[in-house]
Amino acid sequence: MRLPPARHAERLISIWMKARSPTVAQSAMFLVMDIRKAALVTFMACVLSVSLPMWNGAHRMAAVAATHPRWWFAPIVLMMAAVAALLTAVLPVSYFALYRNQGTLRFSRRLRLLALTAALALGGQMAAELPGWIESLGREGDRSVLTPERGSLTLGDIARLFGIMSYAAYILMMVTVYRHISDESDASAPVSKFLRVMTRVAVIAWGIWVAFRFLGLVITPFTYASLRGVALQIRRTPPPFRDMVVDAARTLFSQACLFAGPYIIWRGISQPKGGWPPAG
């Protein structure tokens, strides 16, 4: 039986890697093929990437609430902080639930292609923004006229590095999902309730968040008009409209790619018997 061109090329690459270095090749294939190990790596990277922003955000909100004269402002700030913390934590917890799961996951060809598309899209955005991230490291340092001098790494720089690590781990996760092919003859084990609940919560929460980001992109002209009026009143230069649109579109794009992960896992959860019921 003749193999498709893509599978034939993949087989040739695997044979070449094993011939060059069997240990490295086997380790790399194991990391990409094992979905639970990739979920654990993604979970740890997500925890590192959100820890510092959550800590700084909590301190800023506490400072604002302490200085505000109105008594009702502090409960509102605390409620907003709780919602932000839950929204931030639901994604890494869902990947931790995937790591703990012992059940069978089945991904259709359409879902695997969606995972590959999300990985390529987020990888392209990461490659485009990586030079700017590297350039921004230590930018707060003193500079002379002739010799630019960078300062030491700040908490913001460390947070950016953790963000890059989380993006790379997420790309690895999506590539692993793309390569995860379950044979129909494989034994079907029930998926844990923890994974079912967390993926459903992640899909709902991040679906609302992506919709909110899309709304923010749509109302960018109105937001720019308001900011421009305020800036002119205080005699400041308003931000460029193009920069606001690009920033809103970039944020929406990255958040949509991150939303694809829990959505694919949620759709790939197999029922103990009979699989997903037919649509309609």
Secondary structure, 3 states (H helix, E strand, C coil): CCCCHHHHHHHHHHHHHHHHCHHHHHHHHHHHHCHHHHHHHHHHHHHHHHHHHHHHHHHHHHHHHHHCCCCCHHHHHHHHHHHHHHHHHHHHHHHHHHHHCCCCECCCHHHHHHHHHHHHHHHHHHHHHHHHHHHHCCCCCCCCCCCCCCCCCCHHHHHHHHHHHHHHHHHHHHHHHHHCCCCCCCCCCCCCHHHHHHHHHHHHHHHHHHHHHHHHHHCHHHHHHHHHHHHHHCCCCCCCHHHHHHHHHHHHHHHHHHHHHHHHHHHHECCCCCCCCCCC
